[in-house]
Structure formats: C-alpha cells, structure tokens
Amino acid sequence: MELDHYSELHEQVHFDHNVPMRIFRGYDRGHALIVPHMHEALEIIYLTKGELKVMDATRHFILETGQFHIFNSNSVHSTLFDGPLLKGIVLQISFRFIRELVPDADLVHFSAKMGTPDAKRTVIRLLNQLLQLATSHEEYSYLSVYSRLMTLLRSLFTDFKVPSSVRERRLSEKYFKRIQKITTYIEQHYTETVTLTDLATQVNLNPAYLSRFIKKHFGLTFYAYLTNIRLDHAYSQLVTTDNSIMLIAEQVGFANYAQFNKEFKLRYQQLPKIIRRHATQIVK
C-alpha cells in the first residue's frame, strides 16, 4: 500500500520506542506500486476494501477484501493496486525483537494459509485492536499495545508456523546475499548508465541467468526495476526540493526528458509537473 515511498530494496523500518512495532491504516485510489523491497521485520497486510496484487518471494497472487497476508522477515516483496479504492491495515514487527523472545525464530516461516478460520479471525481482531490502541493518547496505552502484540505473536507461532528445512534455509541465505548485491549496486549507480551486463559482471553471473533471476525474485524485469528506483528518487525530489523537473530527470539517470515524462506517468498516472504543483500547494 502506498503510504510511504521507499527507494532502497532493504527498507529501514523505524519502530516506536516503547513497543518495537509499527501499525498504520493504508489508503489508496487509482494506481499504487510499491517496488520490490525487504526489511528485517515481520509484516502483515489486512485488506478491508479492494484487491491487491502481491509478489512475495517468487509467488504472485491476489489478496482480496477480508484477507490478510504475512510477509516473513527479509522476504523480497512488492504490491500493485489498480482500482477505485483500497483500504487496509499494515503491521510491521521488529524481527530482532521476535528473535529475542523466540531464539529459534529464524528457523520458522509464517503463512496465513496455515491458520484455521478461528485463528484468522483472532489475528484480524488483534490487528484492529492494535491500530486503535496505537493511536490512543492515554497514558501507558503502550502497555496494552504490548499485551495485544504478545497475544498476536503467540497466535502466529502456534497457528501459522511453517518449519523450514536446512536446505531451504541455506538456499534462502544464498539468494538473500545475491539480492543484496544486486540491489546495492543499483542503488549506488542508478544515476549512471547501468546495463544488465554491467550488473552481471559485478555479481559474477551470466547476463541471461541474471535477467531470469531478477524477473523471478523481483517480479520485474531489470529495466523495470531500475526505472522504478529512479522514479522513486525523482518523486522524492519533486516534493521535497525546488530543483527543476528537467534537472531531476537528469540527476536520477534518465537519458532524456521525454522518456522521464513517459515513465513517470505510467507509474503515477500523472505528469511530474502535476505532482510538483500539488506539492507546492500543500506547502503554501
């Protein structure tokens, strides 16, 4: 859900100082893309209205109204929404915190498919309670948040746990390191002319294999991923700086202004000048 715009694949999630979690209500209209990213946090998305296209690791599916999905820590995932209205709740829990409570948490994955209907209703009820408590201004309300969070984690470990094999863990670690190399290189060089061959040389892979790997694990082609990283940075500059749109297009790595306009409109359904105008009006 497009509440915040993230440019790096490894998203830095900032948690509340009292309780190591973050919860918010998502709301979108029209078109919203969150590019492939990951974070050291367990994330649950629960939809109250609309449908969301989800990519989690190599799985692609539709999340429907009334359903929730669990993104495991450091799993590459992305979402895409195209429709009149999308509403939901997003919860992120620090995996370091989870690991302190359950030392072998790294050996476990969670899946919403595992839970019974009653267990799923419990998770939904707790998400709503956590959201309500998190927005409360009452003194020590965070203690109630902590209590509900513990109940939610217990439900996840007892009802939604999927043990992973040694082979699966080793394979996951191998792909995780490879994905980190790919995304780190792109993040450091997106302002330059970056080719698939350049990237393949950096990560010691055959270009054809690398192309298939990115498509499988990111849900996007190399070019589409690179373009979306550039667009994320461009959007941020549009709403936070006074730099000219032409200068922004050049700084984020687009070869020409026409291509920038075309790609920007495909992503955000509006031209950059409209986004800049809206941002200027909000500041005023």
BALOBA-1460 file (C-alpha; in Angstrom, 3 decimals):
// residues 284
<rec num="1" residu="m" x="0.000" y="0.000" z="0.000"/>
<rec num="2" residu="e" x="1.442" y="3.342" z="-0.956"/>
<rec num="3" residu="l" x="1.567" y="5.216" z="2.324"/>
<rec num="4" residu="d" x="5.289" y="5.821" z="2.185"/>
<rec num="5" residu="h" x="7.701" y="5.786" z="-0.771"/>
<rec num="6" residu="y" x="10.827" y="3.662" z="-0.364"/>
<rec num="7" residu="s" x="13.801" y="3.821" z="-2.701"/>
<rec num="8" residu="e" x="16.076" y="1.111" z="-1.328"/>
<rec num="9" residu="l" x="15.201" y="-2.535" z="-1.547"/>
<rec num="10" residu="h" x="16.263" y="-3.023" z="2.065"/>
<rec num="11" residu="e" x="13.749" y="-0.777" z="3.745"/>
<rec num="12" residu="q" x="14.694" y="0.770" z="7.082"/>
<rec num="13" residu="v" x="11.617" y="0.428" z="9.278"/>
<rec num="14" residu="h" x="11.528" y="2.804" z="12.239"/>
<rec num="15" residu="f" x="9.696" y="1.430" z="15.253"/>
<rec num="16" residu="d" x="8.023" y="3.046" z="18.234"/>
<rec num="17" residu="h" x="10.450" y="3.495" z="21.144"/>
<rec num="18" residu="n" x="8.076" y="1.786" z="23.603"/>
<rec num="19" residu="v" x="6.919" y="-1.163" z="21.507"/>
<rec num="20" residu="p" x="9.033" y="-2.467" z="18.572"/>
<rec num="21" residu="m" x="6.226" y="-2.378" z="16.023"/>
<rec num="22" residu="r" x="4.632" y="-0.010" z="13.543"/>
<rec num="23" residu="i" x="0.983" y="-0.061" z="12.534"/>
<rec num="24" residu="f" x="-0.975" y="2.219" z="10.229"/>
<rec num="25" residu="r" x="-4.061" y="2.369" z="8.062"/>
<rec num="26" residu="g" x="-3.376" y="2.148" z="4.324"/>
<rec num="27" residu="y" x="-5.489" y="4.066" z="1.820"/>
<rec num="28" residu="d" x="-5.113" y="4.320" z="-1.961"/>
<rec num="29" residu="r" x="-7.073" y="5.323" z="-5.053"/>
<rec num="30" residu="g" x="-6.328" y="4.613" z="-8.698"/>
<rec num="31" residu="h" x="-2.809" y="3.243" z="-9.047"/>
<rec num="32" residu="a" x="-0.169" y="2.450" z="-6.437"/>
<rec num="33" residu="l" x="3.018" y="0.438" z="-6.805"/>
<rec num="34" residu="i" x="5.432" y="-0.498" z="-4.049"/>
<rec num="35" residu="v" x="8.594" y="-1.732" z="-5.767"/>
<rec num="36" residu="p" x="10.275" y="-4.944" z="-4.570"/>
<rec num="37" residu="h" x="11.880" y="-4.418" z="-1.181"/>
<rec num="38" residu="m" x="12.636" y="-6.258" z="2.052"/>
<rec num="39" residu="h" x="13.154" y="-5.439" z="5.716"/>
<rec num="40" residu="e" x="14.147" y="-7.148" z="8.932"/>
<rec num="41" residu="a" x="10.584" y="-7.137" z="10.136"/>
<rec num="42" residu="l" x="7.556" y="-9.372" z="10.049"/>
<rec num="43" residu="e" x="4.778" y="-7.627" z="8.125"/>
<rec num="44" residu="i" x="1.044" y="-8.323" z="7.972"/>
<rec num="45" residu="i" x="-1.265" y="-6.632" z="5.470"/>
<rec num="46" residu="y" x="-5.011" y="-6.942" z="6.070"/>
<rec num="47" residu="l" x="-7.422" y="-5.641" z="3.410"/>
<rec num="48" residu="t" x="-10.740" y="-4.115" z="4.425"/>
<rec num="49" residu="k" x="-11.651" y="-2.958" z="0.903"/>
<rec num="50" residu="g" x="-10.333" y="-3.653" z="-2.592"/>
<rec num="51" residu="e" x="-7.934" y="-6.146" z="-4.174"/>
<rec num="52" residu="l" x="-4.155" y="-6.045" z="-4.149"/>
<rec num="53" residu="k" x="-1.686" y="-7.793" z="-6.457"/>
<rec num="54" residu="v" x="1.086" y="-9.232" z="-4.300"/>
<rec num="55" residu="m" x="4.535" y="-10.589" z="-5.112"/>
<rec num="56" residu="d" x="6.171" y="-12.409" z="-2.182"/>
<rec num="57" residu="a" x="9.461" y="-14.149" z="-2.954"/>
<rec num="58" residu="t" x="8.533" y="-15.958" z="-6.195"/>
<rec num="59" residu="r" x="4.781" y="-16.208" z="-5.554"/>
<rec num="60" residu="h" x="2.280" y="-13.934" z="-7.283"/>
<rec num="61" residu="f" x="-1.329" y="-13.769" z="-6.130"/>
<rec num="62" residu="i" x="-4.337" y="-11.528" z="-5.453"/>
<rec num="63" residu="l" x="-5.125" y="-10.502" z="-1.875"/>
<rec num="64" residu="e" x="-8.864" y="-9.868" z="-1.543"/>
<rec num="65" residu="t" x="-11.093" y="-7.950" z="0.852"/>
<rec num="66" residu="g" x="-11.233" y="-9.628" z="4.270"/>
<rec num="67" residu="q" x="-7.941" y="-11.486" z="3.779"/>
<rec num="68" residu="f" x="-4.521" y="-10.888" z="5.282"/>
<rec num="69" residu="h" x="-1.040" y="-11.926" z="4.222"/>
<rec num="70" residu="i" x="2.112" y="-12.455" z="6.290"/>
<rec num="71" residu="f" x="5.414" y="-11.270" z="4.794"/>
<rec num="72" residu="n" x="8.319" y="-13.010" z="6.503"/>
<rec num="73" residu="s" x="11.394" y="-11.047" z="7.559"/>
<rec num="74" residu="n" x="13.805" y="-10.281" z="4.694"/>
<rec num="75" residu="s" x="11.480" y="-11.739" z="2.081"/>
<rec num="76" residu="v" x="11.536" y="-9.685" z="-1.124"/>
<rec num="77" residu="h" x="8.009" y="-8.468" z="-1.781"/>
<rec num="78" residu="s" x="6.040" y="-5.847" z="-3.661"/>
<rec num="79" residu="t" x="2.429" y="-4.803" z="-4.160"/>
<rec num="80" residu="l" x="0.445" y="-3.300" z="-7.019"/>
<rec num="81" residu="f" x="-3.001" y="-1.723" z="-6.865"/>
<rec num="82" residu="d" x="-5.158" y="-0.643" z="-9.791"/>
<rec num="83" residu="g" x="-8.731" y="0.178" z="-8.862"/>
<rec num="84" residu="p" x="-11.134" y="2.728" z="-7.406"/>
<rec num="85" residu="l" x="-10.344" y="2.271" z="-3.711"/>
<rec num="86" residu="l" x="-8.041" y="0.266" z="-1.446"/>
<rec num="87" residu="k" x="-8.182" y="0.228" z="2.356"/>
<rec num="88" residu="g" x="-6.429" y="-1.881" z="4.926"/>
<rec num="89" residu="i" x="-4.163" y="-2.198" z="7.941"/>
<rec num="90" residu="v" x="-0.400" y="-2.705" z="7.817"/>
<rec num="91" residu="l" x="1.542" y="-4.034" z="10.808"/>
<rec num="92" residu="q" x="5.339" y="-4.355" z="10.968"/>
<rec num="93" residu="i" x="7.079" y="-6.037" z="13.916"/>
<rec num="94" residu="s" x="10.829" y="-5.889" z="14.521"/>
<rec num="95" residu="f" x="12.289" y="-9.319" z="13.849"/>
<rec num="96" residu="r" x="15.156" y="-8.605" z="16.213"/>
<rec num="97" residu="f" x="12.550" y="-8.241" z="18.931"/>
<rec num="98" residu="i" x="10.881" y="-11.506" z="17.877"/>
<rec num="99" residu="r" x="14.257" y="-13.239" z="17.905"/>
<rec num="100" residu="e" x="14.857" y="-12.070" z="21.486"/>
<rec num="101" residu="l" x="11.578" y="-13.674" z="22.530"/>
<rec num="102" residu="v" x="11.978" y="-16.831" z="20.424"/>
<rec num="103" residu="p" x="15.694" y="-17.600" z="19.806"/>
<rec num="104" residu="d" x="14.977" y="-20.100" z="17.004"/>
<rec num="105" residu="a" x="12.614" y="-17.733" z="15.172"/>
<rec num="106" residu="d" x="14.941" y="-17.767" z="12.135"/>
<rec num="107" residu="l" x="14.072" y="-21.435" z="11.625"/>
<rec num="108" residu="v" x="10.388" y="-20.630" z="11.207"/>
<rec num="109" residu="h" x="8.308" y="-19.077" z="8.447"/>
<rec num="110" residu="f" x="4.695" y="-18.000" z="8.762"/>
<rec num="111" residu="s" x="1.850" y="-18.478" z="6.324"/>
<rec num="112" residu="a" x="-1.716" y="-17.168" z="6.522"/>
<rec num="113" residu="k" x="-2.827" y="-20.383" z="4.810"/>
<rec num="114" residu="m" x="-1.929" y="-22.421" z="7.884"/>
<rec num="115" residu="g" x="-4.413" y="-20.913" z="10.316"/>
<rec num="116" residu="t" x="-7.940" y="-22.116" z="10.996"/>
<rec num="117" residu="p" x="-10.873" y="-19.724" z="10.396"/>
<rec num="118" residu="d" x="-10.991" y="-19.020" z="14.148"/>
<rec num="119" residu="a" x="-7.242" y="-18.319" z="14.246"/>
<rec num="120" residu="k" x="-7.568" y="-15.932" z="11.295"/>
<rec num="121" residu="r" x="-10.431" y="-14.091" z="12.973"/>
<rec num="122" residu="t" x="-8.253" y="-13.738" z="16.077"/>
<rec num="123" residu="v" x="-5.458" y="-12.137" z="14.038"/>
<rec num="124" residu="i" x="-7.886" y="-9.693" z="12.401"/>
<rec num="125" residu="r" x="-9.397" y="-8.771" z="15.760"/>
<rec num="126" residu="l" x="-5.949" y="-8.151" z="17.237"/>
<rec num="127" residu="l" x="-4.903" y="-6.016" z="14.255"/>
<rec num="128" residu="n" x="-7.928" y="-3.772" z="14.750"/>
<rec num="129" residu="q" x="-7.255" y="-3.536" z="18.485"/>
<rec num="130" residu="l" x="-3.578" y="-2.725" z="17.933"/>
<rec num="131" residu="l" x="-4.451" y="0.020" z="15.462"/>
<rec num="132" residu="q" x="-6.941" y="1.574" z="17.861"/>
<rec num="133" residu="l" x="-4.551" y="1.381" z="20.822"/>
<rec num="134" residu="a" x="-1.592" y="2.695" z="18.822"/>
<rec num="135" residu="t" x="-3.477" y="5.912" z="18.056"/>
<rec num="136" residu="s" x="-4.618" y="6.388" z="21.667"/>
<rec num="137" residu="h" x="-3.213" y="9.310" z="23.650"/>
<rec num="138" residu="e" x="-3.980" y="7.766" z="27.013"/>
<rec num="139" residu="e" x="-1.089" y="7.441" z="29.415"/>
<rec num="140" residu="y" x="0.562" y="3.995" z="29.374"/>
<rec num="141" residu="s" x="-1.624" y="2.828" z="26.482"/>
<rec num="142" residu="y" x="1.537" y="1.281" z="25.038"/>
<rec num="143" residu="l" x="1.302" y="-1.367" z="27.764"/>
<rec num="144" residu="s" x="-1.995" y="-2.525" z="26.271"/>
<rec num="145" residu="v" x="-0.346" y="-2.490" z="22.831"/>
<rec num="146" residu="y" x="2.439" y="-4.688" z="24.171"/>
<rec num="147" residu="s" x="-0.103" y="-7.116" z="25.631"/>
<rec num="148" residu="r" x="-2.012" y="-7.476" z="22.338"/>
<rec num="149" residu="l" x="1.252" y="-7.820" z="20.431"/>
<rec num="150" residu="m" x="2.324" y="-10.731" z="22.627"/>
<rec num="151" residu="t" x="-1.039" y="-12.406" z="22.036"/>
<rec num="152" residu="l" x="-0.651" y="-11.923" z="18.289"/>
<rec num="153" residu="l" x="2.862" y="-13.391" z="18.244"/>
<rec num="154" residu="r" x="1.712" y="-16.400" z="20.237"/>
<rec num="155" residu="s" x="-1.059" y="-16.963" z="17.690"/>
<rec num="156" residu="l" x="1.440" y="-16.734" z="14.811"/>
<rec num="157" residu="f" x="3.804" y="-19.264" z="16.373"/>
<rec num="158" residu="t" x="1.061" y="-21.693" z="17.367"/>
<rec num="159" residu="d" x="-1.326" y="-21.414" z="14.396"/>
<rec num="160" residu="f" x="0.604" y="-20.080" z="11.374"/>
<rec num="161" residu="k" x="4.074" y="-21.589" z="11.733"/>
<rec num="162" residu="v" x="5.762" y="-23.343" z="8.791"/>
<rec num="163" residu="p" x="9.056" y="-25.036" z="9.769"/>
<rec num="164" residu="s" x="11.771" y="-24.759" z="7.117"/>
<rec num="165" residu="s" x="14.381" y="-27.373" z="6.213"/>
<rec num="166" residu="v" x="18.155" y="-26.862" z="6.381"/>
<rec num="167" residu="r" x="18.292" y="-26.879" z="2.570"/>
<rec num="168" residu="e" x="15.581" y="-24.222" z="2.334"/>
<rec num="169" residu="r" x="17.378" y="-22.012" z="4.851"/>
<rec num="170" residu="r" x="20.706" y="-22.326" z="3.013"/>
<rec num="171" residu="l" x="19.060" y="-21.598" z="-0.336"/>
<rec num="172" residu="s" x="17.240" y="-18.608" z="1.152"/>
<rec num="173" residu="e" x="20.510" y="-17.235" z="2.569"/>
<rec num="174" residu="k" x="22.251" y="-17.713" z="-0.789"/>
<rec num="175" residu="y" x="19.527" y="-15.842" z="-2.666"/>
<rec num="176" residu="f" x="19.341" y="-13.176" z="0.044"/>
<rec num="177" residu="k" x="23.053" y="-12.359" z="-0.371"/>
<rec num="178" residu="r" x="22.710" y="-12.307" z="-4.152"/>
<rec num="179" residu="i" x="19.703" y="-9.992" z="-3.979"/>
<rec num="180" residu="q" x="21.602" y="-7.691" z="-1.626"/>
<rec num="181" residu="k" x="24.484" y="-7.430" z="-4.098"/>
<rec num="182" residu="i" x="22.110" y="-6.670" z="-6.971"/>
<rec num="183" residu="t" x="20.118" y="-4.010" z="-5.145"/>
<rec num="184" residu="t" x="23.141" y="-2.391" z="-3.503"/>
<rec num="185" residu="y" x="24.833" y="-1.961" z="-6.879"/>
<rec num="186" residu="i" x="21.714" y="-0.489" z="-8.494"/>
<rec num="187" residu="e" x="21.125" y="1.852" z="-5.556"/>
<rec num="188" residu="q" x="24.698" y="3.112" z="-5.784"/>
<rec num="189" residu="h" x="24.712" y="3.542" z="-9.579"/>
<rec num="190" residu="y" x="21.117" y="4.333" z="-10.627"/>
<rec num="191" residu="t" x="22.142" y="7.898" z="-11.567"/>
<rec num="192" residu="e" x="24.545" y="6.491" z="-14.166"/>
<rec num="193" residu="t" x="24.082" y="4.463" z="-17.340"/>
<rec num="194" residu="v" x="23.597" y="0.976" z="-15.886"/>
<rec num="195" residu="t" x="23.259" y="-2.092" z="-18.106"/>
<rec num="196" residu="l" x="22.387" y="-5.680" z="-17.339"/>
<rec num="197" residu="t" x="25.876" y="-6.673" z="-18.463"/>
<rec num="198" residu="d" x="27.456" y="-4.218" z="-16.017"/>
<rec num="199" residu="l" x="25.404" y="-5.672" z="-13.184"/>
<rec num="200" residu="a" x="26.121" y="-9.271" z="-14.230"/>
<rec num="201" residu="t" x="29.859" y="-8.559" z="-14.067"/>
<rec num="202" residu="q" x="29.512" y="-7.139" z="-10.556"/>
<rec num="203" residu="v" x="27.593" y="-10.137" z="-9.198"/>
<rec num="204" residu="n" x="29.523" y="-12.770" z="-11.195"/>
<rec num="205" residu="l" x="26.524" y="-14.122" z="-13.079"/>
<rec num="206" residu="n" x="25.701" y="-14.753" z="-16.716"/>
<rec num="207" residu="p" x="23.536" y="-11.841" z="-18.030"/>
<rec num="208" residu="a" x="20.820" y="-14.184" z="-19.322"/>
<rec num="209" residu="y" x="20.639" y="-16.025" z="-15.978"/>
<rec num="210" residu="l" x="20.680" y="-12.734" z="-14.066"/>
<rec num="211" residu="s" x="17.795" y="-11.454" z="-16.166"/>
<rec num="212" residu="r" x="15.710" y="-14.534" z="-15.304"/>
<rec num="213" residu="f" x="16.734" y="-14.327" z="-11.630"/>
<rec num="214" residu="i" x="15.592" y="-10.694" z="-11.311"/>
<rec num="215" residu="k" x="12.308" y="-11.410" z="-13.069"/>
<rec num="216" residu="k" x="11.639" y="-14.402" z="-10.799"/>
<rec num="217" residu="h" x="12.600" y="-12.846" z="-7.468"/>
<rec num="218" residu="f" x="11.642" y="-9.204" z="-8.056"/>
<rec num="219" residu="g" x="8.581" y="-9.710" z="-10.232"/>
<rec num="220" residu="l" x="10.009" y="-7.093" z="-12.614"/>
<rec num="221" residu="t" x="12.499" y="-7.020" z="-15.462"/>
<rec num="222" residu="f" x="15.920" y="-5.476" z="-14.812"/>
<rec num="223" residu="y" x="14.922" y="-2.354" z="-16.739"/>
<rec num="224" residu="a" x="11.580" y="-2.015" z="-14.918"/>
<rec num="225" residu="y" x="13.231" y="-2.341" z="-11.509"/>
<rec num="226" residu="l" x="15.959" y="0.185" z="-12.363"/>
<rec num="227" residu="t" x="13.339" y="2.576" z="-13.758"/>
<rec num="228" residu="n" x="11.200" y="2.345" z="-10.638"/>
<rec num="229" residu="i" x="14.198" y="3.044" z="-8.381"/>
<rec num="230" residu="r" x="14.905" y="6.156" z="-10.450"/>
<rec num="231" residu="l" x="11.252" y="7.195" z="-10.285"/>
<rec num="232" residu="d" x="11.175" y="6.802" z="-6.500"/>
<rec num="233" residu="h" x="14.113" y="9.175" z="-6.179"/>
<rec num="234" residu="a" x="12.582" y="11.567" z="-8.707"/>
<rec num="235" residu="y" x="9.267" y="11.644" z="-6.820"/>
<rec num="236" residu="s" x="11.085" y="12.400" z="-3.579"/>
<rec num="237" residu="q" x="12.948" y="15.309" z="-5.184"/>
<rec num="238" residu="l" x="9.775" y="16.652" z="-6.769"/>
<rec num="239" residu="v" x="8.010" y="17.029" z="-3.430"/>
<rec num="240" residu="t" x="10.986" y="17.989" z="-1.233"/>
<rec num="241" residu="t" x="13.210" y="20.224" z="-3.405"/>
<rec num="242" residu="d" x="12.962" y="23.207" z="-5.751"/>
<rec num="243" residu="n" x="15.117" y="21.564" z="-8.417"/>
<rec num="244" residu="s" x="13.727" y="21.901" z="-11.930"/>
<rec num="245" residu="i" x="11.979" y="18.838" z="-13.313"/>
<rec num="246" residu="m" x="14.492" y="18.614" z="-16.150"/>
<rec num="247" residu="l" x="17.374" y="18.659" z="-13.672"/>
<rec num="248" residu="i" x="15.711" y="15.969" z="-11.547"/>
<rec num="249" residu="a" x="15.242" y="13.753" z="-14.592"/>
<rec num="250" residu="e" x="18.933" y="14.108" z="-15.407"/>
<rec num="251" residu="q" x="20.086" y="13.564" z="-11.809"/>
<rec num="252" residu="v" x="18.181" y="10.305" z="-11.366"/>
<rec num="253" residu="g" x="19.612" y="8.802" z="-14.548"/>
<rec num="254" residu="f" x="17.061" y="9.267" z="-17.345"/>
<rec num="255" residu="a" x="18.603" y="9.719" z="-20.775"/>
<rec num="256" residu="n" x="16.100" y="12.382" z="-21.841"/>
<rec num="257" residu="y" x="13.175" y="14.412" z="-20.526"/>
<rec num="258" residu="a" x="10.581" y="12.784" z="-22.809"/>
<rec num="259" residu="q" x="11.421" y="9.300" z="-21.534"/>
<rec num="260" residu="f" x="11.223" y="10.538" z="-17.944"/>
<rec num="261" residu="n" x="7.761" y="12.029" z="-18.508"/>
<rec num="262" residu="k" x="6.545" y="8.841" z="-20.178"/>
<rec num="263" residu="e" x="7.780" y="6.514" z="-17.424"/>
<rec num="264" residu="f" x="6.626" y="8.844" z="-14.647"/>
<rec num="265" residu="k" x="3.078" y="8.995" z="-15.981"/>
<rec num="266" residu="l" x="2.942" y="5.200" z="-16.382"/>
<rec num="267" residu="r" x="3.939" y="4.815" z="-12.712"/>
<rec num="268" residu="y" x="1.980" y="7.632" z="-11.055"/>
<rec num="269" residu="q" x="-0.798" y="8.248" z="-13.600"/>
<rec num="270" residu="q" x="0.154" y="11.942" z="-13.628"/>
<rec num="271" residu="l" x="2.893" y="14.053" z="-15.157"/>
<rec num="272" residu="p" x="5.734" y="15.265" z="-12.895"/>
<rec num="273" residu="k" x="4.596" y="18.891" z="-13.197"/>
<rec num="274" residu="i" x="1.206" y="17.981" z="-11.679"/>
<rec num="275" residu="i" x="2.869" y="16.259" z="-8.703"/>
<rec num="276" residu="r" x="5.137" y="19.306" z="-8.244"/>
<rec num="277" residu="r" x="2.142" y="21.658" z="-8.401"/>
<rec num="278" residu="h" x="0.233" y="19.675" z="-5.770"/>
<rec num="279" residu="a" x="3.282" y="19.551" z="-3.502"/>
<rec num="280" residu="t" x="3.756" y="23.314" z="-3.822"/>
<rec num="281" residu="q" x="0.101" y="23.955" z="-2.943"/>
<rec num="282" residu="i" x="0.346" y="21.786" z="0.179"/>
<rec num="283" residu="v" x="3.410" y="23.700" z="1.385"/>
<rec num="284" residu="k" x="1.615" y="27.017" z="0.888"/>
